[in-house]
Amino acid sequence: MTPEQETLLRRYVEEVIRSPLHLTADRDLRKFWLRHVQDAVKLLEAIPLEHRKHGARILDVGSGNGIPGIPIAVLDPTWSVELLDSDNKKCGFLDMFCKKHAIRNCRIIVGRAEVLGQAALRQSYDIVFSRALGKLRIALELAGAFVKVGGILIVPHGTSWESELNEASLAMEIIGLRPLSNFVYDLESVEFCALTFLKISDTPAIYPRPTGVPDKKPL
């Protein structure tokens, strides 16, 4: 991280915390930096070397307040990073921040993963992140369809990652994913794991299922 990149990311943290939109429950600058920005840095480390290509196309599904998408766009200007979320206000904030600070390699998309995963964005990304889509089986269905064959999906997870990974074998098979690696890391003495999946085959046309169905009936 260059001094310029760190300065920009600290401005991002300040604007998120001070926003009247209540973008985060973490109101402390230091805590947000450690728990969210540093988490995004760790997720970059989780990307296998062979997938760290110049000009890669990246998608952050369910970006919320912009983590990990904004830090990733700032830290690698050669990548084309897109942030997808269904919340208009959050997307508006992120769009204004990127324009204000000339983050030209970042684009904000408003919409639902269930809908856009069936449209032009389907299977078109080299790397997809899914940090806030709930249970692993749900994340695999909602984010997996965006990954092109040969690309990877990275899903950060907490302490229950082993049991959820065991429960997700059917979902992986259906969506066309294979476990690639598990990158375990600590943030303030709390253990997390970035689960990485390789897209090995096309996702069947019926997935992701219509809005609400993946949450109610996980694969």
For each residue, the residues with C-beta under 8 A, 3 or more apart:
1: 5 6 9 41 75
2: 5 6
3: 6 7
4: 7 8
5: 1 2 8 9 74 75
6: 1 2 3 9 10
7: 3 4 10 11
8: 4 5 11 12 74 101 103
9: 1 5 6 12 13 37 70 71 74
10: 6 7 13 14 29 33
11: 7 8 14 15 101
12: 8 9 15 16 37 66 70 71 74 97 101
13: 9 10 16 17 29 32 33 36 37
14: 10 11 17 18 29
15: 11 12 18 19 93 97
16: 12 13 19 23 24 32 65 66 93
17: 13 14 23 24 26 27 28 29 32
18: 14 15
19: 15 16 22 23 93
20:
21: 89 90 93
22: 19
23: 16 17 19 64 65 90 93
24: 16 17 27 32 36 65
25:
26: 17 31 32 35 36
27: 17 24 32
28: 17 31 32
29: 10 13 14 17 32 33
30: 33 34
31: 26 28 34 35
32: 13 16 17 24 26 27 28 29 35 36 37
33: 10 13 29 30 36 37 38
34: 30 31 37 38 187 188
35: 26 31 32 38 39 187 188
36: 13 24 26 32 33 39 40 65 67
37: 9 12 13 32 33 34 40 41 67 71
38: 33 34 35 41 42 187
39: 35 36 42 43 67 68 131 156 187 192
40: 36 37 43 44 67 68 70 71 72 75
41: 1 37 38 44 45 71 75
42: 38 39 45 46 183 185 187 192 194
43: 39 40 46 47 68 72 129 131 154 156 194
44: 40 41 47 68 72 75 76
45: 41 42 183 185
46: 42 43 154 181 183 185 194 196
47: 43 44 51 52 127 152 154 196
48: 51 52 152 180 181 196
49: 52
50:
51: 47 48 56 126 127 151 152
52: 47 48 49 56
53: 56 126
54: 78
55: 78 79 80
56: 51 52 53 78 79 80 126 127
57: 79 80 82 124 125 126 127
58: 69 72 73 79 80 81 82 125 126 127 128 129
59: 81 82 83 84 121 125 127 128 129 143 146
60: 63 66 68 69 72 81 82 83 84 128 129 131
61: 84 113 128 129 130 133 139 142 143 146
62: 84 85 113 130 131 132 133 142 143
63: 60 66 67 69 83 84 85 90 94 132
64: 23 67 85 87 90 131 132
65: 16 23 24 36 90 93 94
66: 12 16 60 63 69 70 83 90 94 97
67: 36 37 39 40 63 64 70 71 131
68: 39 40 43 44 60 71 72 129 131
69: 58 60 63 66 72 73 81 82 83 94 106 129
70: 9 12 40 66 67 73 74 83 94 97 98 103 106
71: 9 12 37 40 41 67 68 74 75
72: 40 43 44 58 60 68 69 75 76 79 81 129
73: 58 69 70 76 77 79 81 98 103 105 106
74: 5 8 9 12 70 71 77 103
75: 1 5 40 41 44 71 72
76: 44 72 73 79
77: 73 74 104 105
78: 54 55 56 105
79: 55 56 57 58 72 73 76 105
80: 55 56 57 58 105 107
81: 58 59 60 69 72 73 105 106 107
82: 57 58 59 60 69 106 107 108 109 125
83: 59 60 63 66 69 70 91 94 106 107 108 109
84: 59 60 61 62 63 109 111 113 116 121
85: 62 63 64 90 91 94 108 109 110
86: 110 111 112 113
87: 64 90 91 110
88: 91 92 110
89: 21 92 93
90: 21 23 63 64 65 66 85 87 93 94
91: 83 85 87 88 94 95 108 109 110
92: 88 89 95 96
93: 15 16 19 21 23 65 89 90 96 97
94: 63 65 66 69 70 83 85 90 91 97 98 108
95: 91 92 98 99 108
96: 92 93 99 100
97: 12 15 66 70 93 94 100 101 103
98: 70 73 94 95 101 103 104 106 107 108
99: 95 96 102
100: 96 97
101: 8 11 12 97 98
102: 99
103: 8 70 73 74 97 98 106
104: 77 98
105: 73 77 78 79 80 81
106: 69 70 73 81 82 83 98 103
107: 80 81 82 83 98
108: 82 83 85 91 94 95 98
109: 82 83 84 85 91 116 121
110: 85 86 87 88 91
111: 84 86 115 116
112: 86 115 116 211
113: 61 62 84 86 116 117 133 142 143 146 208
114: 117 118 142 208 209 210 211 212 213 214
115: 111 112 118 119 211
116: 84 109 111 112 113 119 120 121 122 146
117: 113 114 121 122 142 145 146 207 208
118: 114 115 122 145 208
119: 115 116 122
120: 116 124
121: 59 84 109 116 117 124 125 146
122: 116 117 118 119 145 146 203
123: 145 146 147 148 149 199 202 203
124: 57 120 121 146 148
125: 57 58 59 82 121 128 146 147 148 151
126: 51 53 56 57 58 148 151 152
127: 47 51 56 57 58 59 147 151 152 153 154
128: 58 59 60 61 125 143 144 146 147 151 152 153 154
129: 43 58 59 60 61 68 69 72 143 153 154 155 156
130: 61 62 133 139 142 143 153 154 155
131: 39 43 60 62 64 67 68 155 156
132: 62 63 64
133: 61 62 113 130 138 139 142 143
134: 138 139 215
135: 138 139 164 218
136: 139 140 155 157 161 164 165 167 168 171 195
137: 140 141 164 167 168 171 218 219
138: 133 134 135 141 142 214 215 218
139: 61 130 133 134 135 136 142 143 155
140: 136 137 143 144 153 155 168 171 172 175 177 197 219
141: 137 138 144 145 171 174 175 207 208 209 214 218 219
142: 61 62 113 114 117 130 133 138 139 145 208 214
143: 59 61 62 113 128 129 130 133 139 140 146 147 153 155
144: 128 140 141 147 153 175 176 177 197 199 203 207 208
145: 117 118 122 123 141 142 175 203 207 208
146: 59 61 113 116 117 121 122 123 124 125 128 143
147: 123 125 127 128 143 144 151 152 153 177 197 199
148: 123 124 125 126 151 199
149: 123 176 199 200 201 202
150: 198 199
151: 51 125 126 127 128 147 148 198 199
152: 47 48 51 126 127 128 147 180 196 197 198 199
153: 127 128 129 130 140 143 144 147 177 196 197 199
154: 43 46 47 127 128 129 130 194 195 196 197
155: 129 130 131 136 139 140 143 194 195 197
156: 39 43 129 131 192 193 194 195
157: 136 160 161 164 192 193 194 195
158: 161 190 191 192 193
159: 191
160: 157 163 164
161: 136 157 158 164 165 182 193 195
162: 165 166
163: 160 166 167
164: 135 136 137 157 160 161 167 168
165: 136 161 162 168 179 182 195
166: 162 163 169
167: 136 137 163 164
168: 136 137 140 164 165 171 172 219
169: 166 172 173
170: 173 174 219
171: 136 137 140 141 168 174 175 177 218 219
172: 140 168 169 175 177 178 179 197
173: 169 170 176 177
174: 141 170 171 204 207 219
175: 140 141 144 145 171 172 203 207 219
176: 144 149 173 199 200 201 202 203 204
177: 140 144 147 153 171 172 173 197 198 199 200
178: 172 197 198 200
179: 165 172 182 195 196 197 198
180: 48 152 196 197 198
181: 46 48 196
182: 161 165 179 193 194 195 196
183: 42 45 46 193 194 196
184: 191 192 193
185: 42 45 46 191 192 193 194
186: 189 190 191 192
187: 34 35 38 39 42 190 192
188: 34 35
189: 186
190: 158 186 187
191: 158 159 184 185 186
192: 39 42 156 157 158 184 185 186 187
193: 156 157 158 161 182 183 184 185
194: 42 43 46 154 155 156 157 182 183 185
195: 136 154 155 156 157 161 165 179 182
196: 46 47 48 152 153 154 179 180 181 182 183
197: 140 144 147 152 153 154 155 172 177 178 179 180
198: 150 151 152 177 178 179 180
199: 123 144 147 148 149 150 151 152 153 176 177
200: 149 176 177 178
201: 149 176
202: 123 149 176
203: 122 123 144 145 175 176 207
204: 174 176 207
205:
206: 209
207: 117 141 144 145 174 175 203 204
208: 113 114 117 118 141 142 144 145 214
209: 114 141 206 213 214 217
210: 114 213
211: 112 114 115
212: 114 215 216
213: 114 209 210 216 217
214: 114 138 141 142 208 209 217 218 219
215: 134 138 212 218
216: 212 213
217: 209 213 214
218: 135 137 138 141 171 214 215
219: 137 140 141 168 170 171 174 175 214
